[in-house]
Amino acid sequence: MKNLLRIFSFFSFMKWRIIAVLIVGAISIIMFAFMPTFLRGAFDTLRGWLGDAGVPLPLHSVVQYLIIFLVLAVLNALFDIFCQFTILRCENDIMVKKITEVKRKLDTVPISFLQKFTVGDLSRRVATLTPMIINNFLVTFYTMARVAVFFITSAIMMFMINWILAIVVILSIPICVIAARLISKKTQKYFNNFFTVASTTFTHIDQKFSLKEFQTIHGLDDGTNSKFKEINADHAKSMTAEETALSFNAVYIRFIQDFMTLLVTFLFAVLYVTQAIPTEFGVLPAFVLFSNRFLANAVIVTTATNLLQHIVTNAPRVFEILDFETSITEKEHIEIPRIRSAIKFNNVSLMHGEKRNLDRISFNIPQGSSVAFVGPAGGGKSYVVDLLAKLEKPSSGAITVDGISLDEIESRSYYKCVGIAFEQPFIFRGTVAENLLYGIRRELPENVMSVTEKLGSNGFIEELENGYETFLTDSTSVIGHGQKQALCVARLILQNPDVAIFHQSLSATDPVTEKQVYEKIMKHKKNQTTIFVTHRLASAENCDMIYYMDNGKIVEHGTHAELMAMKKKYYKAFTGE
């Protein structure tokens, strides 16, 4: 119920449209509910005509009733079309809004939160589950409200004919609800299991395609697809179980409907014969029509049950993303056009649960300097980058840029000043030239060539079949992983941010190439701050300042010469002693 109310709150800003739809729908149902009454009048008219020999057939009365039926049916259909169309428009607007909200949330949550999920699981939550919990929600709600009005009006009409039969028919609803509650408790596990298995399948498929080249090169794929066959079999089995549960919901409702129809028909016959109900000829068809339509609409219990079971399973997965605290705070209000002075960390710590990933680290990076963070894996280097990129918020301590708290700087303006080349390169669907110029409005071809030549990328680009016009995708095999990294590094240099961060961005190249490229980057722009994160200490040898990190702390810092003179951890790591 909590999740249902929350989903319904998504539509709060269009509440007057929804109220108008409900009013129109209620009027439609009330009009339609009177049809059996007019049917009773038509049958009584015909019965009177059959009982009086020689009396001409009252055609005007028959035509009158037929016109009434037609008008009521047409109005009911038109009102329903209007309501359904309006509701679908509302749902579509909300769906677009919420999918966008979830996607934006993923851009602002801490990286530690994203690491909890696989890519396949996250993509399914955004692309499938978000629209699933919204899609047809209002249609179902409208149908339930419409049926509720119908139940009330039909019950009144049936009580006017015979209260005993009316009670028997109305009892079908609580019986359906009790049965639905009992059965949904037993079948909910199949919905939950299908979500888990489907997430595993999506993840495996995603990894299969994204790592296909890697698996083939290193012989990890035996060519039998045995793992996929096993996962696919589990997926098919869980899907069958869920569909069976859905179908079973309809089966027990139909059983109750059929049983109650037989019971009502039998009781009607008994009461009619004993004259316990009015003996007019039109009573029978009118009550049968009322009761049949009443029982037929009991299927709303199935509809509501199916909706609830999907929401119970899927809504918490979407709300888990929406409810997580973002790394962008409400303090953001200061826009910065440039980063002109230092970046400072003052006793910054970063906690994930009980684990302290960074432990009260402090440093100062002057604008225009070159800085390197080095040290063993797990030392905390990547968390420094996450904090600089606003992908994480410090648990304690302060980070300032140009003397302004990073929390207060508006993210969009900050990201215009900071660029990052990560270890995992991202190649856009387009030519080599388009990939290099992504995010740059205009750049002369000679400037692009100058950068690629200086960084050593021009050689392999010109060897491609179509050179700078070679078409690439993220999964392309035209260039290797190291060459993709080189393109991303060149792209960052061309973007020319105030602060350029290279997070193991040339790890797939050989150590000599990485060192040469990093040294060229340091000389490229004198006023640009360059930050390097690398396991290869030699690549950072010429940086203005080197921070050696271990266990979330900065244990040594200084120039290469100063650190070597200390003959401590940096010295031992550099010399291999």
C-alpha positions as CSV (number, residue, x, y, z in Angstrom):
1,M,0.0,0.0,0.0
2,K,2.9,2.4,0.8
3,N,4.4,1.8,-2.7
4,L,1.0,2.2,-4.3
5,L,0.4,5.6,-2.6
6,R,3.9,6.7,-3.6
7,I,3.3,5.8,-7.2
8,F,0.0,7.6,-7.1
9,S,1.8,10.7,-5.7
10,F,3.7,10.9,-8.9
11,F,0.5,12.1,-10.5
12,S,-0.4,14.7,-7.8
13,F,0.4,17.7,-10.1
14,M,-2.3,16.6,-12.5
15,K,-4.9,15.7,-9.9
16,W,-7.6,17.9,-11.4
17,R,-7.3,16.1,-14.7
18,I,-7.6,12.8,-12.9
19,I,-10.6,14.0,-10.8
20,A,-12.3,15.1,-14.1
21,V,-11.7,11.7,-15.6
22,L,-13.1,9.9,-12.6
23,I,-16.3,12.1,-12.7
24,V,-16.8,11.5,-16.4
25,G,-16.2,7.8,-15.9
26,A,-18.7,7.6,-13.0
27,I,-21.4,9.4,-15.0
28,S,-20.8,6.9,-17.8
29,I,-21.2,3.9,-15.5
30,I,-24.3,5.3,-13.8
31,M,-25.9,5.8,-17.2
32,F,-25.0,2.3,-18.3
33,A,-26.2,0.8,-15.0
34,F,-29.8,1.8,-15.9
35,M,-29.8,-0.3,-19.1
36,P,-31.1,-3.5,-17.4
37,T,-33.9,-1.4,-15.9
38,F,-35.0,-0.2,-19.3
39,L,-34.6,-3.8,-20.5
40,R,-37.0,-4.9,-17.8
41,G,-39.5,-2.3,-19.0
42,A,-39.1,-3.5,-22.6
43,F,-39.8,-7.1,-21.6
44,D,-42.8,-6.2,-19.5
45,T,-44.2,-4.2,-22.5
46,L,-43.8,-7.3,-24.7
47,R,-45.3,-9.6,-22.1
48,G,-48.3,-7.3,-21.9
49,W,-48.7,-7.3,-25.7
50,L,-48.4,-11.2,-25.8
51,G,-51.1,-11.5,-23.1
52,D,-53.6,-9.3,-24.9
53,A,-54.8,-10.9,-28.1
54,G,-55.7,-8.6,-30.9
55,V,-53.7,-5.7,-29.4
56,P,-51.2,-4.3,-32.0
57,L,-47.5,-4.5,-31.3
58,P,-46.4,-1.2,-29.5
59,L,-43.6,-0.5,-32.0
60,H,-43.1,3.0,-30.7
61,S,-42.3,1.6,-27.3
62,V,-39.9,-1.0,-28.7
63,V,-38.1,1.7,-30.8
64,Q,-38.0,4.0,-27.8
65,Y,-36.2,1.4,-25.7
66,L,-33.8,0.6,-28.6
67,I,-32.9,4.3,-28.9
68,I,-32.3,4.6,-25.2
69,F,-30.1,1.5,-25.3
70,L,-28.1,2.9,-28.3
71,V,-27.7,6.3,-26.7
72,L,-26.5,4.9,-23.4
73,A,-24.1,2.5,-25.1
74,V,-22.7,5.2,-27.4
75,L,-22.2,7.7,-24.6
76,N,-20.7,5.1,-22.4
77,A,-18.2,4.2,-25.1
78,L,-17.3,7.8,-25.9
79,F,-16.8,8.7,-22.3
80,D,-14.6,5.6,-21.8
81,I,-12.5,6.5,-24.9
82,F,-12.0,10.0,-23.6
83,C,-11.0,8.7,-20.2
84,Q,-8.6,6.1,-21.5
85,F,-6.9,8.5,-23.9
86,T,-6.5,11.2,-21.1
87,I,-5.1,8.6,-18.7
88,L,-2.6,7.3,-21.2
89,R,-1.4,10.8,-21.9
90,C,-0.9,11.4,-18.2
91,E,0.9,8.1,-17.8
92,N,3.2,8.9,-20.7
93,D,4.1,12.3,-19.3
94,I,4.9,10.8,-15.9
95,M,6.9,7.9,-17.4
96,V,9.2,10.2,-19.3
97,K,9.6,12.4,-16.2
98,K,10.4,9.5,-13.9
99,I,12.8,7.7,-16.3
100,T,14.7,11.1,-16.7
101,E,14.7,11.5,-12.9
102,V,16.2,8.0,-12.4
103,K,18.8,8.6,-15.1
104,R,19.8,11.9,-13.5
105,K,19.9,10.3,-10.1
106,L,22.5,7.8,-11.4
107,D,24.6,10.7,-12.5
108,T,24.7,12.2,-9.0
109,V,24.8,9.2,-6.6
110,P,28.2,8.3,-5.1
111,I,30.2,5.8,-7.1
112,S,30.2,3.4,-4.2
113,F,26.4,3.1,-4.6
114,L,26.7,2.3,-8.3
115,Q,29.4,-0.4,-7.6
116,K,26.7,-2.4,-5.8
117,F,25.0,-3.2,-9.1
118,T,25.9,-4.8,-12.3
119,V,25.5,-2.8,-15.6
120,G,22.7,-5.2,-16.7
121,D,20.8,-4.8,-13.4
122,L,21.0,-1.0,-13.5
123,S,20.0,-0.8,-17.2
124,R,17.0,-3.0,-16.5
125,R,15.9,-0.9,-13.5
126,V,16.0,2.3,-15.7
127,A,14.7,1.0,-19.0
128,T,12.3,-1.7,-17.9
129,L,11.2,-1.5,-14.2
130,T,10.6,2.3,-14.1
131,P,8.0,2.3,-16.9
132,M,6.6,-1.0,-15.7
133,I,5.5,0.4,-12.3
134,I,4.0,3.4,-14.0
135,N,2.6,1.9,-17.1
136,N,-1.2,1.1,-16.9
137,F,-1.2,2.2,-13.2
138,L,-3.7,5.0,-13.8
139,V,-5.7,2.8,-16.2
140,T,-5.9,0.1,-13.5
141,F,-6.8,2.7,-10.9
142,Y,-9.5,4.2,-13.2
143,T,-10.9,0.8,-14.0
144,M,-11.1,0.0,-10.3
145,A,-12.8,3.3,-9.5
146,R,-15.2,2.8,-12.4
147,V,-16.0,-0.8,-11.3
148,A,-16.6,0.4,-7.7
149,V,-19.2,2.9,-8.9
150,F,-20.8,0.1,-11.0
151,F,-20.9,-2.3,-8.0
152,I,-22.7,0.4,-5.9
153,T,-25.3,1.2,-8.6
154,S,-25.8,-2.4,-9.6
155,A,-26.2,-3.4,-5.9
156,I,-28.9,-0.8,-5.4
157,M,-30.7,-2.0,-8.5
158,M,-30.5,-5.7,-7.4
159,F,-31.7,-4.8,-3.9
160,M,-34.7,-3.2,-5.5
161,I,-35.6,-6.5,-7.1
162,N,-34.7,-9.0,-4.3
163,W,-32.4,-8.4,-1.3
164,I,-31.7,-12.1,-0.8
165,L,-30.3,-12.6,-4.4
166,A,-28.5,-9.3,-4.2
167,I,-26.6,-10.3,-1.0
168,V,-25.6,-13.6,-2.6
169,V,-24.3,-11.8,-5.7
170,I,-22.4,-9.2,-3.6
171,L,-20.8,-12.0,-1.5
172,S,-18.8,-12.9,-4.6
173,I,-16.5,-9.8,-4.1
174,P,-15.3,-10.6,-0.6
175,I,-14.8,-14.3,-1.6
176,C,-12.7,-13.1,-4.6
177,V,-10.7,-10.8,-2.4
178,I,-10.0,-13.4,0.3
179,A,-9.0,-16.0,-2.4
180,A,-6.7,-13.4,-4.1
181,R,-5.0,-12.5,-0.8
182,L,-4.3,-16.2,0.0
183,I,-3.1,-17.1,-3.4
184,S,-1.0,-14.0,-3.9
185,K,0.9,-14.8,-0.7
186,K,1.7,-18.2,-2.2
187,T,2.7,-16.9,-5.7
188,Q,4.6,-13.7,-4.8
189,K,7.8,-15.7,-4.6
190,Y,7.6,-16.5,-8.3
191,F,7.5,-12.8,-9.1
192,N,10.5,-12.1,-6.8
193,N,12.4,-15.0,-8.3
194,F,11.8,-13.9,-11.9
195,F,13.3,-10.4,-11.1
196,T,16.4,-12.0,-9.6
197,V,16.9,-14.4,-12.5
198,A,16.1,-11.8,-15.1
199,S,18.7,-9.5,-13.6
200,T,21.3,-12.3,-13.8
201,T,20.4,-12.9,-17.5
202,F,20.7,-9.2,-18.4
203,T,24.0,-9.0,-16.6
204,H,25.4,-12.1,-18.4
205,I,24.3,-10.9,-21.8
206,D,25.8,-7.5,-21.1
207,Q,29.2,-9.0,-20.1
208,K,29.1,-11.5,-22.9
209,F,29.0,-8.7,-25.5
210,S,31.2,-6.1,-23.8
211,L,33.9,-8.6,-22.9
212,K,33.7,-10.9,-25.9
213,E,37.0,-9.7,-27.4
214,F,38.7,-10.1,-24.0
215,Q,37.3,-13.6,-23.4
216,T,38.3,-14.8,-26.9
217,I,41.9,-13.5,-26.6
218,H,42.5,-15.0,-23.2
219,G,40.7,-18.3,-23.9
220,L,38.0,-17.8,-21.3
221,D,35.2,-18.7,-23.7
222,D,35.1,-22.4,-24.4
223,G,32.8,-21.9,-27.4
224,T,30.0,-24.1,-26.0
225,N,27.9,-21.2,-24.5
226,S,27.2,-23.6,-21.6
227,K,26.9,-20.8,-19.1
228,F,24.5,-18.9,-21.2
229,K,22.4,-22.1,-21.8
230,E,22.2,-22.6,-18.1
231,I,21.2,-19.0,-17.3
232,N,18.7,-18.9,-20.2
233,A,17.1,-22.1,-19.0
234,D,16.7,-20.6,-15.5
235,H,15.3,-17.5,-17.1
236,A,12.7,-19.4,-19.1
237,K,11.7,-21.5,-16.1
238,S,11.2,-18.4,-13.8
239,M,9.3,-16.6,-16.6
240,T,7.0,-19.6,-17.0
241,A,6.4,-19.7,-13.2
242,E,5.5,-16.0,-13.2
243,E,3.1,-16.3,-16.2
244,T,1.5,-19.4,-14.6
245,A,0.9,-17.4,-11.4
246,L,-0.7,-14.6,-13.4
247,S,-2.9,-17.1,-15.3
248,F,-3.9,-18.8,-12.1
249,N,-5.2,-15.5,-10.7
250,A,-7.7,-15.4,-13.6
251,V,-8.6,-19.1,-13.2
252,Y,-9.9,-18.9,-9.6
253,I,-11.8,-15.7,-10.4
254,R,-13.6,-17.5,-13.3
255,F,-14.4,-20.4,-11.0
256,I,-16.0,-18.2,-8.4
257,Q,-17.9,-16.3,-11.2
258,D,-19.2,-19.5,-12.7
259,F,-20.2,-21.0,-9.3
260,M,-21.9,-17.8,-8.2
261,T,-23.8,-17.5,-11.5
262,L,-25.1,-21.1,-11.1
263,L,-26.0,-20.5,-7.5
264,V,-27.9,-17.2,-8.3
265,T,-29.7,-18.8,-11.2
266,F,-30.8,-21.7,-9.0
267,L,-32.0,-19.4,-6.2
268,F,-33.7,-17.1,-8.6
269,A,-35.7,-20.1,-10.0
270,V,-36.7,-21.2,-6.4
271,L,-37.7,-17.7,-5.4
272,Y,-39.6,-17.1,-8.7
273,V,-41.5,-20.4,-8.4
274,T,-42.4,-19.6,-4.8
275,Q,-43.3,-16.1,-5.8
276,A,-40.9,-14.6,-3.3
277,I,-39.8,-12.1,-5.9
278,P,-42.0,-10.0,-8.3
279,T,-43.5,-12.1,-11.0
280,E,-43.2,-9.6,-13.8
281,F,-41.8,-11.0,-17.0
282,G,-38.9,-8.5,-17.1
283,V,-37.6,-9.3,-13.6
284,L,-35.7,-12.4,-14.8
285,P,-33.6,-10.9,-17.7
286,A,-33.0,-7.7,-15.7
287,F,-31.7,-9.4,-12.6
288,V,-29.7,-12.0,-14.7
289,L,-28.1,-9.1,-16.6
290,F,-27.3,-7.2,-13.4
291,S,-25.8,-10.3,-11.7
292,N,-23.8,-11.5,-14.7
293,R,-22.3,-8.0,-15.2
294,F,-21.6,-7.7,-11.5
295,L,-19.9,-11.1,-11.4
296,A,-18.0,-10.5,-14.7
297,N,-16.5,-7.3,-13.2
298,A,-15.2,-9.3,-10.2
299,V,-12.2,-9.8,-12.6
300,I,-11.0,-6.4,-11.2
301,V,-9.7,-8.4,-8.2
302,T,-7.3,-10.2,-10.6
303,T,-6.3,-7.0,-12.3
304,A,-5.6,-5.4,-8.9
305,T,-3.7,-8.5,-7.6
306,N,-1.5,-8.6,-10.7
307,L,-0.7,-4.9,-10.4
308,L,0.1,-5.3,-6.7
309,Q,2.4,-8.3,-7.2
310,H,4.4,-6.5,-9.9
311,I,4.7,-3.4,-7.7
312,V,5.6,-5.3,-4.6
313,T,8.5,-6.9,-6.6
314,N,9.6,-4.0,-8.8
315,A,8.9,-0.7,-7.1
316,P,11.4,-1.1,-4.3
317,R,14.2,-1.6,-6.9
318,V,13.4,1.7,-8.5
319,F,12.8,3.6,-5.2
320,E,16.2,2.3,-4.0
321,I,17.8,4.5,-6.7
322,L,15.5,7.5,-6.2
323,D,15.8,7.5,-2.4
324,F,19.6,7.3,-2.2
325,E,21.3,10.4,-1.1
326,T,23.0,12.1,-4.0
327,S,26.6,13.4,-4.1
328,I,25.2,16.8,-5.3
329,T,23.9,18.7,-2.3
330,E,21.3,21.4,-1.9
331,K,24.2,23.8,-1.0
332,E,25.1,24.2,-4.6
333,H,24.5,27.7,-5.7
334,I,27.9,29.2,-6.8
335,E,28.8,29.1,-10.5
336,I,32.5,29.3,-11.4
337,P,33.7,30.3,-14.9
338,R,37.3,29.2,-14.3
339,I,39.5,27.5,-11.7
340,R,42.1,30.1,-11.1
341,S,43.9,29.0,-7.9
342,A,44.4,26.0,-5.6
343,I,42.4,22.8,-4.9
344,K,42.7,21.9,-1.2
345,F,41.8,18.8,0.9
346,N,41.8,19.5,4.6
347,N,41.5,16.4,6.9
348,V,39.2,14.7,4.4
349,S,37.9,11.2,5.3
350,L,35.7,8.9,3.3
351,M,33.7,6.1,5.0
352,H,31.7,3.3,3.4
353,G,29.9,1.7,6.3
354,E,32.5,0.8,8.8
355,K,35.3,0.9,6.3
356,R,37.5,4.0,6.2
357,N,38.6,4.4,2.6
358,L,40.4,7.7,3.1
359,D,41.8,8.7,6.5
360,R,42.1,12.4,7.2
361,I,44.2,13.3,4.1
362,S,45.3,16.9,3.4
363,F,47.1,18.4,0.4
364,N,47.2,21.5,-1.7
365,I,47.3,21.5,-5.6
366,P,48.2,24.9,-6.9
367,Q,46.7,25.9,-10.3
368,G,49.1,25.1,-13.1
369,S,51.0,22.4,-11.2
370,S,51.4,18.7,-12.0
371,V,50.6,16.3,-9.3
372,A,50.6,12.5,-9.1
373,F,48.9,10.0,-6.7
374,V,50.8,6.7,-6.6
375,G,50.9,3.7,-4.4
376,P,49.7,0.1,-4.1
377,A,46.3,-1.0,-5.2
378,G,43.6,-0.2,-2.6
379,G,45.7,2.6,-1.2
380,G,42.9,5.2,-1.8
381,K,44.1,6.9,-5.0
382,S,40.8,6.3,-6.9
383,Y,38.7,7.7,-4.0
384,V,40.6,11.0,-4.3
385,V,39.5,11.2,-8.0
386,D,35.9,10.3,-7.0
387,L,35.9,13.2,-4.6
388,L,37.5,15.6,-7.1
389,A,34.8,14.5,-9.7
390,K,32.0,15.0,-7.1
391,L,31.1,11.3,-7.4
392,E,31.5,11.0,-3.7
393,K,31.0,13.4,-0.7
394,P,33.6,13.4,2.1
395,S,32.4,11.9,5.3
396,S,34.4,14.6,7.2
397,G,36.8,17.3,6.4
398,A,36.6,20.0,3.7
399,I,37.5,20.2,0.0
400,T,37.8,23.7,-1.5
401,V,38.4,25.0,-5.0
402,D,39.5,28.6,-5.4
403,G,38.7,28.9,-1.6
404,I,35.1,27.8,-2.2
405,S,33.7,24.7,-0.6
406,L,33.2,22.1,-3.4
407,D,29.7,21.4,-1.9
408,E,28.7,24.9,-2.8
409,I,30.0,25.0,-6.4
410,E,27.3,24.3,-9.0
411,S,28.2,21.0,-10.6
412,R,27.5,22.0,-14.2
413,S,29.9,24.9,-14.1
414,Y,32.5,22.8,-12.2
415,Y,32.4,20.1,-14.8
416,K,33.2,22.6,-17.5
417,C,36.4,23.3,-15.7
418,V,37.4,19.8,-14.9
419,G,38.0,16.9,-17.3
420,I,38.8,13.2,-16.6
421,A,40.2,10.4,-18.7
422,F,39.4,7.1,-17.0
423,E,41.1,3.7,-17.3
424,Q,38.1,2.4,-19.1
425,P,37.9,4.5,-22.3
426,F,34.6,5.5,-23.8
427,I,34.4,5.5,-27.6
428,F,31.3,7.2,-29.1
429,R,29.6,5.9,-32.2
430,G,31.2,8.0,-34.9
431,T,34.5,8.7,-36.7
432,V,37.9,9.0,-35.1
433,A,37.7,12.8,-35.7
434,E,34.2,13.0,-34.1
435,N,35.5,11.1,-31.1
436,L,38.4,13.5,-30.7
437,L,36.2,16.6,-31.0
438,Y,33.4,15.4,-28.7
439,G,32.4,18.3,-26.4
440,I,34.3,20.8,-28.5
441,R,32.2,23.2,-30.5
442,R,34.9,24.0,-33.0
443,E,38.6,23.1,-33.6
444,L,40.8,23.5,-36.6
445,P,42.0,20.3,-38.2
446,E,45.7,21.4,-37.8
447,N,45.2,21.8,-34.0
448,V,43.8,18.3,-33.8
449,M,46.7,17.0,-35.8
450,S,49.1,18.9,-33.6
451,V,47.8,17.3,-30.4
452,T,47.7,13.8,-31.8
453,E,51.2,14.1,-33.2
454,K,52.5,15.4,-29.9
455,L,50.9,12.6,-28.0
456,G,52.0,9.9,-30.5
457,S,48.4,9.0,-31.5
458,N,48.7,10.3,-35.1
459,G,50.7,7.3,-36.2
460,F,48.2,4.6,-35.6
461,I,45.3,6.8,-36.7
462,E,46.8,7.4,-40.1
463,E,47.4,3.7,-40.5
464,L,43.7,3.0,-40.3
465,E,41.9,2.4,-43.6
466,N,40.1,5.7,-43.6
467,G,42.4,7.6,-41.2
468,Y,40.5,10.2,-39.1
469,E,37.3,9.3,-40.9
470,T,37.4,5.6,-39.7
471,F,34.1,4.8,-38.1
472,L,34.2,3.5,-34.5
473,T,31.9,2.1,-31.9
474,D,32.5,1.2,-28.3
475,S,32.9,-2.5,-29.2
476,T,35.0,-1.9,-32.3
477,S,37.9,-4.2,-32.9
478,V,39.5,-1.8,-35.5
479,I,41.7,-0.4,-32.7
480,G,42.9,-2.0,-29.5
481,H,42.2,-1.0,-25.9
482,G,45.4,1.0,-25.5
483,Q,44.6,2.9,-28.7
484,K,41.1,3.7,-27.4
485,Q,42.8,5.1,-24.2
486,A,45.1,7.2,-26.3
487,L,42.1,8.7,-28.2
488,C,40.4,9.6,-24.9
489,V,43.6,11.2,-23.6
490,A,43.9,13.3,-26.8
491,R,40.2,14.2,-26.5
492,L,40.8,15.5,-22.9
493,I,43.8,17.6,-24.0
494,L,41.8,19.1,-26.9
495,Q,39.0,20.0,-24.5
496,N,41.6,22.0,-22.5
497,P,40.0,22.1,-19.1
498,D,41.5,24.1,-16.2
499,V,42.1,20.8,-14.4
500,A,42.9,17.6,-16.3
501,I,42.8,14.3,-14.4
502,F,44.3,11.2,-15.9
503,H,43.1,8.2,-13.9
504,Q,45.3,5.3,-15.1
505,S,44.2,6.4,-18.5
506,L,47.1,4.8,-20.3
507,S,47.3,1.6,-18.3
508,A,46.9,-0.6,-21.4
509,T,50.0,0.9,-23.0
510,D,53.6,0.0,-22.1
511,P,55.4,1.9,-19.3
512,V,57.7,3.8,-21.6
513,T,54.8,5.1,-23.7
514,E,52.8,6.1,-20.7
515,K,55.8,8.1,-19.2
516,Q,56.5,9.8,-22.6
517,V,52.9,10.8,-23.0
518,Y,52.5,12.1,-19.5
519,E,55.7,14.2,-19.8
520,K,54.4,15.7,-23.0
521,I,51.1,16.5,-21.3
522,M,52.9,18.3,-18.5
523,K,54.7,20.5,-21.0
524,H,51.6,21.1,-23.2
525,K,49.8,23.7,-21.1
526,K,51.7,25.6,-18.5
527,N,48.5,27.1,-16.9
528,Q,46.7,23.8,-16.7
529,T,46.6,21.7,-13.6
530,T,47.4,18.0,-14.3
531,I,46.6,15.2,-11.9
532,F,47.9,11.7,-12.6
533,V,46.8,8.5,-10.9
534,T,49.1,5.6,-11.8
535,H,50.7,2.4,-10.5
536,R,53.8,3.1,-12.5
537,L,56.0,5.4,-10.4
538,A,58.3,6.2,-13.3
539,S,55.5,7.9,-15.2
540,A,55.2,10.5,-12.4
541,E,58.9,11.1,-12.0
542,N,58.8,14.7,-13.3
543,C,55.7,15.8,-11.5
544,D,55.9,18.9,-9.3
545,M,54.5,16.9,-6.4
546,I,54.0,13.2,-5.8
547,Y,51.7,11.8,-3.1
548,Y,52.4,8.2,-2.1
549,M,49.2,6.6,-0.7
550,D,48.7,3.4,1.4
551,N,45.7,2.2,3.4
552,G,43.8,5.4,2.7
553,K,46.5,7.7,3.9
554,I,49.2,9.9,2.4
555,V,52.2,8.4,3.9
556,E,54.9,10.3,1.9
557,H,54.9,13.4,-0.3
558,G,57.4,15.4,-2.2
559,T,59.3,15.6,-5.5
560,H,60.8,12.5,-7.0
561,A,64.2,13.5,-5.8
562,E,63.0,14.2,-2.2
563,L,61.1,10.9,-2.0
564,M,64.1,9.0,-3.2
565,A,66.3,10.7,-0.7
566,M,63.9,9.5,2.1
567,K,64.5,5.9,1.1
568,K,61.2,4.8,2.5
569,K,58.1,3.3,0.8
570,Y,58.3,5.3,-2.4
571,Y,62.0,4.5,-2.7
572,K,61.5,0.8,-2.2
573,A,58.6,0.7,-4.6
574,F,60.5,2.6,-7.3
575,T,63.7,0.6,-7.0
576,G,62.1,-2.7,-6.2
577,E,64.2,-3.3,-3.1
